């Protein structure tokens, strides 16, 4: 994915090409993924998600929002899929972070 990212402008294209590579390799594996391109100057986010959980947008004041992203099939399963992109803007705050909403229970 890192190599594809250097040649592709958006997250949707990166995930589309990654999917093509995995399907072509017949790797018999699949992956879920969320890819975000964040412009720190204006907070604009371009996102693409494939089989991944929503994002938890947390603020310093402990408030939060859950962001449901556009979704497609996991990588490496379905050939010739174009993954859509969505754009949204993060509100201006001194700090922000995003966290997948998966649980870490049971991990060593």
Backbone as CSV, one residue per row, in Angstrom:
resi,resn,N_x,N_y,N_z,CA_x,CA_y,CA_z,C_x,C_y,C_z
1,UNK,0.822,-1.185,0.000,0.000,0.000,0.000,0.867,1.250,0.000
2,UNK,1.959,1.203,0.722,2.823,2.375,0.780,3.350,2.734,-0.611
3,UNK,3.735,1.731,-1.391,4.234,1.994,-2.742,3.138,2.559,-3.636
4,UNK,1.931,2.038,-3.524,0.811,2.532,-4.332,0.476,3.965,-3.949
5,UNK,0.549,4.284,-2.666,0.214,5.621,-2.177,1.104,6.693,-2.791
6,UNK,2.348,6.355,-3.093,3.237,7.368,-3.678,2.848,7.732,-5.108
7,UNK,2.027,6.876,-5.773,1.656,7.118,-7.159,0.186,7.457,-7.364
8,UNK,-0.623,7.298,-6.355,-2.060,7.533,-6.478,-2.485,8.712,-5.609
9,UNK,-3.354,9.570,-6.122,-3.719,10.781,-5.391,-4.717,10.580,-4.252
10,UNK,-5.566,9.571,-4.315,-6.626,9.472,-3.309,-6.740,8.095,-2.690
11,UNK,-7.348,8.032,-1.515,-7.528,6.765,-0.815,-8.319,5.724,-1.607
12,UNK,-9.326,6.154,-2.352,-10.124,5.214,-3.133,-9.288,4.493,-4.173
13,UNK,-8.434,5.238,-4.875,-7.562,4.637,-5.882,-6.543,3.703,-5.243
14,UNK,-6.012,4.083,-4.095,-5.043,3.226,-3.397,-5.688,1.889,-3.037
15,UNK,-6.894,1.931,-2.473,-7.544,0.685,-2.081,-7.989,-0.117,-3.300
16,UNK,-8.391,0.540,-4.381,-8.757,-0.167,-5.610,-7.552,-0.937,-6.155
17,UNK,-6.391,-0.291,-6.226,-5.196,-0.958,-6.742,-4.685,-2.037,-5.784
18,UNK,-4.808,-1.803,-4.497,-4.413,-2.827,-3.524,-5.296,-4.058,-3.676
19,UNK,-6.594,-3.847,-3.861,-7.514,-4.958,-4.063,-7.138,-5.733,-5.323
20,UNK,-6.867,-5.023,-6.423,-6.474,-5.678,-7.676,-5.232,-6.547,-7.467
21,UNK,-4.261,-6.020,-6.736,-3.034,-6.757,-6.475,-3.312,-8.026,-5.677
22,UNK,-4.089,-7.911,-4.618,-4.394,-9.082,-3.788,-5.188,-10.136,-4.564
23,UNK,-6.166,-9.696,-5.351,-6.963,-10.642,-6.135,-6.082,-11.332,-7.177
24,UNK,-5.232,-10.566,-7.854,-4.357,-11.111,-8.893,-3.356,-12.109,-8.311
25,UNK,-2.872,-11.842,-7.110,-1.896,-12.726,-6.478,-2.540,-14.023,-5.992
26,UNK,-3.871,-14.055,-5.948,-4.584,-15.216,-5.422,-4.013,-15.597,-4.057
27,UNK,-3.875,-14.593,-3.201,-3.222,-14.763,-1.909,-4.062,-15.556,-0.902
28,UNK,-5.329,-15.737,-1.181,-6.235,-16.439,-0.278,-6.284,-15.780,1.103
29,UNK,-6.141,-14.493,1.086,-6.249,-13.690,2.304,-7.052,-12.449,1.963
30,UNK,-7.619,-11.856,2.988,-8.341,-10.613,2.776,-8.012,-9.664,3.917
31,UNK,-8.370,-8.414,3.733,-8.068,-7.410,4.751,-9.149,-6.348,4.756
32,UNK,-9.447,-5.847,5.953,-10.284,-4.655,6.047,-9.341,-3.470,6.226
33,UNK,-9.823,-2.303,5.904,-8.931,-1.145,5.926,-9.750,0.140,5.886
34,UNK,-9.240,1.154,6.539,-9.731,2.516,6.374,-8.528,3.368,6.016
35,UNK,-8.661,4.170,4.996,-7.584,5.060,4.600,-8.121,6.479,4.600
36,UNK,-7.387,7.372,5.261,-7.762,8.781,5.358,-6.628,9.634,4.808
37,UNK,-6.987,10.649,4.069,-6.026,11.669,3.675,-6.491,12.947,4.356
38,UNK,-5.684,13.440,5.286,-6.064,14.588,6.121,-5.198,15.785,5.771
39,UNK,-5.858,16.897,5.487,-5.144,18.149,5.270,-5.140,18.892,6.603
40,UNK,-4.001,18.972,7.278,-3.966,19.589,8.607,-4.233,21.095,8.598
41,UNK,-4.119,21.732,7.433,-4.345,23.177,7.365,-5.808,23.535,7.509
42,UNK,-6.685,22.769,6.840,-8.112,23.112,6.889,-8.986,22.002,7.470
43,UNK,-8.363,20.886,7.877,-9.123,19.799,8.496,-9.927,18.961,7.522
44,UNK,-9.721,19.155,6.227,-10.467,18.370,5.247,-9.927,16.945,5.214
45,UNK,-10.861,15.991,5.232,-10.518,14.572,5.238,-11.160,13.900,4.033
46,UNK,-10.375,13.150,3.285,-10.901,12.300,2.222,-10.739,10.873,2.731
47,UNK,-11.851,10.129,2.751,-11.792,8.794,3.330,-12.342,7.736,2.387
48,UNK,-11.859,6.527,2.578,-12.383,5.329,1.945,-12.247,4.210,2.966
49,UNK,-13.267,3.386,3.062,-13.242,2.297,4.031,-13.722,1.018,3.361
50,UNK,-13.082,-0.084,3.691,-13.487,-1.380,3.159,-13.611,-2.368,4.312
51,UNK,-14.848,-2.679,4.663,-15.104,-3.672,5.696,-14.602,-3.295,7.079
52,UNK,-14.369,-2.025,7.323,-13.796,-1.600,8.605,-14.860,-0.974,9.493
53,UNK,-14.537,-0.870,10.745,-15.455,-0.282,11.720,-15.504,1.240,11.563
54,UNK,-16.557,1.894,12.093,-16.635,3.362,12.030,-15.494,4.020,12.800
55,UNK,-15.319,5.309,12.567,-14.315,6.089,13.292,-14.947,6.733,14.514
56,UNK,-14.175,6.838,15.567,-14.576,7.582,16.751,-13.764,8.869,16.745
57,UNK,-14.449,9.996,16.577,-13.789,11.299,16.571,-13.891,11.868,17.984
58,UNK,-12.774,11.920,18.689,-12.758,12.349,20.084,-12.214,13.768,20.197
59,UNK,-12.788,14.529,21.137,-12.360,15.908,21.379,-11.733,16.020,22.769
60,UNK,-10.971,17.103,22.955,-10.325,17.345,24.249,-11.327,17.450,25.401
61,UNK,-12.546,17.940,25.112,-13.544,18.098,26.171,-14.267,16.783,26.487
62,UNK,-13.776,15.681,25.940,-14.295,14.323,26.137,-15.595,14.046,25.382
63,UNK,-16.064,14.989,24.584,-17.203,14.702,23.725,-16.685,13.935,22.511
64,UNK,-17.595,13.319,21.781,-17.164,12.521,20.637,-18.287,12.372,19.620
65,UNK,-17.917,11.979,18.444,-18.847,11.626,17.376,-18.376,10.319,16.772
66,UNK,-19.319,9.538,16.286,-18.985,8.340,15.531,-19.269,8.648,14.075
67,UNK,-18.289,8.440,13.239,-18.401,8.745,11.820,-18.497,7.427,11.038
68,UNK,-19.642,7.218,10.395,-19.830,6.057,9.536,-19.254,6.409,8.164
69,UNK,-18.324,5.613,7.692,-17.667,5.888,6.418,-18.317,5.097,5.300
70,UNK,-18.083,5.556,4.060,-18.538,4.757,2.924,-17.865,3.399,3.036
71,UNK,-18.512,2.374,2.554,-17.988,1.034,2.788,-18.047,0.215,1.519
72,UNK,-17.116,-0.692,1.379,-17.084,-1.624,0.265,-16.630,-2.972,0.766
73,UNK,-16.564,-3.959,-0.115,-16.126,-5.286,0.312,-14.655,-5.274,0.735
74,UNK,-14.292,-6.202,1.599,-12.910,-6.282,2.067,-11.956,-6.473,0.893
75,UNK,-10.707,-6.121,1.095,-9.690,-6.218,0.052,-9.318,-7.672,-0.210
76,UNK,-9.121,-8.013,-1.476,-8.622,-9.319,-1.857,-9.679,-10.349,-2.159
77,UNK,-10.943,-9.938,-2.225,-12.023,-10.909,-2.426,-12.737,-10.709,-3.760
78,UNK,-13.154,-9.493,-4.050,-13.962,-9.216,-5.237,-13.112,-8.450,-6.255
79,UNK,-12.959,-8.994,-7.465,-12.181,-8.278,-8.482,-12.959,-7.102,-9.069
80,UNK,-12.201,-6.154,-9.619,-12.748,-5.013,-10.362,-13.750,-4.181,-9.574
81,UNK,-13.368,-3.832,-8.368,-14.185,-2.971,-7.511,-13.552,-1.582,-7.471
82,UNK,-14.369,-0.552,-7.600,-13.908,0.818,-7.372,-14.428,1.248,-6.016
83,UNK,-13.524,1.644,-5.150,-13.910,2.060,-3.804,-14.176,3.562,-3.779
84,UNK,-15.368,3.970,-3.343,-15.722,5.390,-3.354,-15.031,6.158,-2.238
85,UNK,-14.887,7.447,-2.476,-14.329,8.350,-1.473,-15.429,9.276,-0.973
86,UNK,-15.290,9.673,0.269,-16.145,10.710,0.844,-15.238,11.790,1.415
87,UNK,-15.769,12.976,1.513,-15.010,14.084,2.078,-15.806,14.694,3.226
88,UNK,-15.116,14.975,4.313,-15.721,15.710,5.418,-14.647,16.585,6.038
89,UNK,-15.066,17.492,6.894,-14.128,18.426,7.512,-14.166,18.267,9.015
90,UNK,-12.985,18.152,9.607,-12.870,18.121,11.062,-13.009,19.544,11.575
91,UNK,-13.667,19.680,12.701,-13.787,21.020,13.286,-12.428,21.478,13.793
92,UNK,-12.252,22.762,13.840,-10.983,23.324,14.295,-10.871,23.225,15.803
93,UNK,-9.896,22.488,16.267,-9.574,22.395,17.684,-8.059,22.352,17.798
94,UNK,-7.522,22.655,18.976,-6.066,22.600,19.116,-5.486,21.215,18.822
95,UNK,-6.220,20.185,19.199,-5.781,18.811,18.945,-6.987,17.990,18.554
96,UNK,-6.777,16.993,17.753,-7.835,16.043,17.447,-7.188,14.700,17.187
97,UNK,-7.972,13.664,17.327,-7.462,12.332,17.029,-8.613,11.474,16.561
98,UNK,-8.295,10.396,15.888,-9.323,9.438,15.507,-8.892,8.089,16.040
99,UNK,-9.857,7.297,16.407,-9.599,6.000,16.981,-10.569,4.991,16.423
100,UNK,-10.069,3.864,15.902,-11.022,2.817,15.496,-11.842,2.372,16.710
101,UNK,-13.065,1.962,16.473,-13.934,1.614,17.598,-13.860,0.136,17.972
102,UNK,-12.756,-0.528,17.613,-12.611,-1.926,17.987,-12.102,-2.026,19.407
103,UNK,-12.329,-3.153,20.020,-11.887,-3.386,21.390,-10.524,-4.058,21.383
104,UNK,-9.700,-3.749,22.376,-8.401,-4.394,22.494,-8.426,-5.541,23.502
105,UNK,-9.594,-5.896,24.011,-9.686,-6.983,24.968,-9.196,-8.274,24.342
106,UNK,-8.487,-9.038,25.109,-8.010,-10.326,24.648,-6.695,-10.271,23.899
107,UNK,-6.151,-9.079,23.730,-4.862,-8.971,23.054,-3.769,-8.861,24.111
108,UNK,-2.697,-9.574,23.874,-1.608,-9.631,24.853,-0.732,-8.495,24.746
